[in-house]
Amino acid sequence: MRVVVIGSGIVGAGAAYYLSGRGAEVTVVDGGYQGAATQAGAGIVCPWVDHPEDAAWYRLTSEGARHYPALVEELGEDIGYAKVGALLVAEDPADLEPVRGLLRRRHADAPEMGDITDVPTPSELFPPLSDTLSAILVPGAARVDGCSVRDALLRAAIAKGAQVRTGTATLTPDGDVLVHATPPPSAQGRAASSSSAQNLATSGRGTESAAVSGETTSWRQATPLDVGAPDTAPLDAGAPDAAPHDVGPPDAAASSPAELTSDLGTPTRPEAAANGSGPDRDGSVRGETNGGVRVEADMVIVAAGAWTGEVCRPLGVELPVFPRRGQILHATLEGVDTAWWPIVLPRVGPYLLGFPDSRVVVGATVEDVGFAPRVTMAGLDEVIEAGLRVAPGLANATVAETRVGLRPVYAPGPALIGPLTDRVVVATGLSAYGLTAGPFTGRIAATLALGETPPIDITPYAPSRP
Ligand SMILES: Cc1cc2nc3c(=O)[nH]c(=O)nc-3n(C[C@H](O)[C@H](O)[C@H](O)COP(=O)(O)OP(=O)(O)OC[C@H]3O[C@@H](n4cnc5c(N)ncnc54)[C@H](O)[C@@H]3O)c2cc1C
């Protein structure tokens, strides 16, 4: 069976990995869009503190987290995964009680979270932290490097025969895949559709006060606190005529999957094929159509992140998928071993996590501003100001890097996974939880493309058929 996967973020790479392991002939297509979420993701894997009243979300994220240790072993390479634990911190210890209760209730079905303990002096575990904080530790929480996971999944898929192509994929109304060297003009409409999807999302969710009550909502802040208020980049919000560079042309970022794949020997770039230089090694490219090169497929998996709605539009569906921007900062503390520092999760505001190489990641903004993958002064200010409030000991850290990504949000529900037509499977909408649930979601998509029964009931994530 020939399967084309559109998008090589963590979900698409996961799908390619599980498909190629099952003997499918796999072609992955990625346009290297600016703002792809996977390259910006922080790497927190701690599902048990969130979605107290959303069984579908919790099922997906907790299964995703449970899936990781086996995946790490299978891949057999360093993907930055380590069970470093998570410190839930609060100024007022009373604020920790609802989440403590939630963890107690969930422990029986998720013993992998470990035994929750009080931490009287959190700065002993994460030295830059403020002395005024109270904390509890969730020892089973892990951190992971999203780029490394994606790259390792792709590498393993390629080793089993998958092909990876650089280019922008479009679908025909019948679900055929065309690959273009540059984004097609229709790509410029994405921001317009994002704003209506975003309206749907905000009208269907709780208010700011509910979001911070601590009783019934996630511990981590995954929706904007200022719902309906002007955002930090108002000019970009829902702008229907966003310039092409705002909506995702190929990206030259060092960590882009396009670069990885050329490092690994991309067989044929679409422009070469379009110039008449012949078929791919696997013979799957049959000719040009509307400026694109057709890639034959029995099944297509659309894992195009925040751009999934645009990709699927030719099928006659309007998927309410929109981008939720996150700006994030990487700092270094020279000479300090930060590799085993726990993740720090305040009730509201920025999280912090340590990685090897003396690196501390502080993030992230949560902004509904359309397809505008930019690092802004206000965004950085928000992250730095709130980060220093929680961890004043970072004041002298070196700002090493800033990143920005567009979390793919499916407005009506937890995530969007399932068959869209007889030939097209969609897998996206993982929002702030894609590094946790991405590989597992890719596995679900792979089973669906192969016509097999997915590992969990996917009814809550199913798209409505066009
Ligand atoms: C700042 C930030 C922090 C985060 N932190 C965490 C965290 O701590 N824990 C966690 O679990 N999750 C986290 N997330 C969420 C997580 O990163 C995302 O949910 C996840 O990466 C989404 O992966 P994806 O594969 O669906 O999308 P993406 O990574 O966006 O990949 C989509 C891919 O599709 C390609 N594409 C799009 N359209 C086309 C087309 N037409 N043709 C070809 N290619 C196309 C793009 O180039 C891109 O590579 C964070 C996200 C952000 C932004």
The ligand as an SDF file (V2000), in Angstrom:
LIG
                    3D

 53 58  0  0  0  0  0  0  0  0999 V2000
    6.0590   27.1420   22.4300 C   0  0  0  0  0  0  0  0  0  0  0  0
    5.4530   25.7700   22.4350 C   0  0  0  0  0  0  0  0  0  0  0  0
    5.6500   24.9450   23.5330 C   0  0  0  0  0  0  0  0  0  0  0  0
    5.1110   23.6640   23.5450 C   0  0  0  0  0  0  0  0  0  0  0  0
    5.3650   22.8520   24.5890 N   0  0  0  0  0  0  0  0  0  0  0  0
    4.8780   21.5990   24.6190 C   0  0  0  0  0  0  0  0  0  0  0  0
    5.1720   20.7430   25.6880 C   0  0  0  0  0  0  0  0  0  0  0  0
    5.9070   21.1030   26.5880 O   0  0  0  0  0  0  0  0  0  0  0  0
    4.6210   19.4990   25.7070 N   0  0  0  0  0  0  0  0  0  0  0  0
    3.8120   19.0600   24.7150 C   0  0  0  0  0  0  0  0  0  0  0  0
    3.3380   17.9210   24.7820 O   0  0  0  0  0  0  0  0  0  0  0  0
    3.5350   19.8490   23.6380 N   0  0  0  0  0  0  0  0  0  0  0  0
    4.0470   21.1090   23.5850 C   0  0  0  0  0  0  0  0  0  0  0  0
    3.7550   21.9300   22.5380 N   0  0  0  0  0  0  0  0  0  0  0  0
    2.8260   21.4770   21.5030 C   0  0  0  0  0  0  0  0  0  0  0  0
    3.5010   20.6580   20.4170 C   0  0  0  0  0  0  0  0  0  0  0  0
    4.7180   21.2550   20.0610 O   0  0  0  0  0  0  0  0  0  0  0  0
    2.5870   20.5570   19.1900 C   0  0  0  0  0  0  0  0  0  0  0  0
    1.2860   20.1390   19.5630 O   0  0  0  0  0  0  0  0  0  0  0  0
    3.1200   19.5400   18.1920 C   0  0  0  0  0  0  0  0  0  0  0  0
    4.4590   19.8150   17.8890 O   0  0  0  0  0  0  0  0  0  0  0  0
    2.3040   19.5590   16.9110 C   0  0  0  0  0  0  0  0  0  0  0  0
    2.9180   18.6960   15.9950 O   0  0  0  0  0  0  0  0  0  0  0  0
    2.3320   18.5170   14.5360 P   0  0  0  0  0  0  0  0  0  0  0  0
    3.1280   17.4740   13.8810 O   0  0  0  0  0  0  0  0  0  0  0  0
    0.8500   18.3320   14.6270 O   0  0  0  0  0  0  0  0  0  0  0  0
    2.5100   19.9450   13.8490 O   0  0  0  0  0  0  0  0  0  0  0  0
    3.8170   20.7180   13.3650 P   0  0  0  0  0  0  0  0  0  0  0  0
    4.9810   20.4280   14.2060 O   0  0  0  0  0  0  0  0  0  0  0  0
    3.4160   22.1410   13.2060 O   0  0  0  0  0  0  0  0  0  0  0  0
    4.1200   20.0740   11.9680 O   0  0  0  0  0  0  0  0  0  0  0  0
    3.3060   20.3180   10.8360 C   0  0  0  0  0  0  0  0  0  0  0  0
    4.2020   20.1800    9.6280 C   0  0  0  0  0  0  0  0  0  0  0  0
    3.3900   20.2400    8.4530 O   0  0  0  0  0  0  0  0  0  0  0  0
    4.1100   20.9180    7.4520 C   0  0  0  0  0  0  0  0  0  0  0  0
    3.1230   21.3850    6.4880 N   0  0  0  0  0  0  0  0  0  0  0  0
    2.0490   22.1710    6.7110 C   0  0  0  0  0  0  0  0  0  0  0  0
    1.3500   22.3240    5.5770 N   0  0  0  0  0  0  0  0  0  0  0  0
    1.9910   21.6240    4.6330 C   0  0  0  0  0  0  0  0  0  0  0  0
    1.7670   21.4020    3.2620 C   0  0  0  0  0  0  0  0  0  0  0  0
    0.7050   21.9160    2.6140 N   0  0  0  0  0  0  0  0  0  0  0  0
    2.6500   20.6510    2.5650 N   0  0  0  0  0  0  0  0  0  0  0  0
    3.7370   20.1220    3.1740 C   0  0  0  0  0  0  0  0  0  0  0  0
    4.0000   20.2980    4.4880 N   0  0  0  0  0  0  0  0  0  0  0  0
    3.1240   21.0360    5.1980 C   0  0  0  0  0  0  0  0  0  0  0  0
    4.8530   22.0150    8.1920 C   0  0  0  0  0  0  0  0  0  0  0  0
    5.9830   22.4380    7.4670 O   0  0  0  0  0  0  0  0  0  0  0  0
    5.2310   21.3020    9.4940 C   0  0  0  0  0  0  0  0  0  0  0  0
    6.5260   20.7540    9.4580 O   0  0  0  0  0  0  0  0  0  0  0  0
    4.3080   23.2150   22.4700 C   0  0  0  0  0  0  0  0  0  0  0  0
    4.1270   24.0350   21.3660 C   0  0  0  0  0  0  0  0  0  0  0  0
    4.6970   25.3000   21.3450 C   0  0  0  0  0  0  0  0  0  0  0  0
    4.4990   26.1650   20.1260 C   0  0  0  0  0  0  0  0  0  0  0  0
  1  2  1  0
  2  3  1  0
  2 52  2  0
  3  4  2  0
  4  5  1  0
  4 50  1  0
  5  6  2  0
  6  7  1  0
  6 13  1  0
  7  8  2  0
  7  9  1  0
  9 10  1  0
 10 11  2  0
 10 12  1  0
 12 13  2  0
 13 14  1  0
 14 15  1  0
 14 50  1  0
 15 16  1  0
 16 17  1  0
 16 18  1  0
 18 19  1  0
 18 20  1  0
 20 21  1  0
 20 22  1  0
 22 23  1  0
 23 24  1  0
 24 25  2  0
 24 26  1  0
 24 27  1  0
 27 28  1  0
 28 29  2  0
 28 30  1  0
 28 31  1  0
 31 32  1  0
 32 33  1  0
 33 34  1  0
 33 48  1  0
 34 35  1  0
 35 36  1  0
 35 46  1  0
 36 37  1  0
 36 45  1  0
 37 38  2  0
 38 39  1  0
 39 40  1  0
 39 45  2  0
 40 41  1  0
 40 42  2  0
 42 43  1  0
 43 44  2  0
 44 45  1  0
 46 47  1  0
 46 48  1  0
 48 49  1  0
 50 51  2  0
 51 52  1  0
 52 53  1  0
M  END
$$$$
